[in-house]
Each structure stands twice: as structure tokens, then as C-alpha cells.
């Protein structure tokens, strides 16, 4: 199943672009709360930011995005990331 997303050109002339199978699977994987913990490479894709930005947020406690430390690794619960996104929704 392929989904159509808009490419980046001019705002007035944006042409639809078809997601690759990998992109579609990645996008729909966020819907299942039983998925394993997200890594610091997967979470920024979900938030539309970078791993460096997440590092800054954690160190400065700028945003209350919950994370899990496993040794020196940092992981995020999918539901925590979804709650973080939903809390910033402006209606």
C-alpha cells in the first residue's frame, strides 16, 4: 500500500509524491502501541526533528518528553512520544 505525501518545491506548486514501501511501513508502525522502544534515531523521524535536538531537550529539560535510560542508551516509549505530540496540538 502506497501513500501520497507532498514533495518540497514551492508551496503553490507542490506536486504529490508517493511514499516508498519502507516509508509507509515506518509511518504506520507508530500506530501499534505494542512495538518495541524507539531509539534516538527513530524518535526524531516521528517528531520531525534531529537526534541532536532531542539530546538538547533531555540535557536542558526544555520539554517534558519522557525517556528511558538503559545503561548509556536512551529509548522512548511510543505512547510517550504520541502523548508529547498530542499535548502540543492547537485546535
TIDRENRO-94736 format. One record per residue (C-alpha): x, y, z. Coordinates in steps of 0.05 Angstrom, whole numbers, padded with zeros to 5 digits, always signed. Layout:
N
XYZ;...
# end
This chain:
91
+00000+00000+00000;+00029+00067-00020;+00010+00133+00010;+00017+00201-00024;+00053+00258+00010;+00072+00326-00016;+00143+00338-00040;+00183+00400-00025;+00181+00450-00082;+00145+00516-00078;+00085+00520-00033;+00040+00539-00091;+00067+00485-00138;+00078+00425-00091;+00068+00361-00130;+00045+00298-00094;+00099+00246-00082;+00088+00172-00069;+00119+00143-00005;+00165+00085-00014;+00144+00019+00018;+00196+00030+00073;+00169+00100+00089;+00097+00075+00091;+00115+00017+00138;+00154+00065+00183;+00096+00114+00185;+00044+00061+00202;+00089+00027+00253;+00073+00084+00302;+00001+00062+00306;+00016-00002+00344;+00030+00011+00419;+00059-00059+00427;+00120-00041+00385;+00189-00042+00419;+00220+00021+00449;+00242+00075+00399;+00315+00091+00390;+00346+00160+00387;+00347+00152+00311;+00274+00133+00304;+00244+00184+00351;+00267+00246+00314;+00235+00219+00250;+00169+00215+00287;+00177+00286+00314;+00206+00317+00251;+00269+00339+00287;+00341+00314+00296;+00375+00269+00346;+00417+00329+00368;+00354+00368+00384;+00329+00311+00428;+00396+00309+00463;+00390+00384+00479;+00318+00375+00503;+00340+00319+00550;+00400+00356+00578;+00365+00422+00588;+00298+00391+00608;+00267+00441+00559;+00208+00395+00544;+00177+00341+00587;+00188+00285+00537;+00196+00222+00579;+00253+00176+00562;+00284+00112+00589;+00358+00101+00604;+00384+00031+00593;+00457+00034+00611;+00483+00090+00567;+00427+00081+00516;+00366+00126+00513;+00299+00098+00490;+00230+00127+00483;+00163+00094+00493;+00120+00103+00431;+00060+00123+00474;+00101+00176+00510;+00121+00207+00443;+00049+00205+00419;+00026+00238+00484;+00080+00292+00475;+00055+00306+00404;-00018+00307+00425;-00004+00354+00483;+00022+00406+00434;-00038+00403+00389;-00072+00470+00379;-00144+00467+00359;
# end
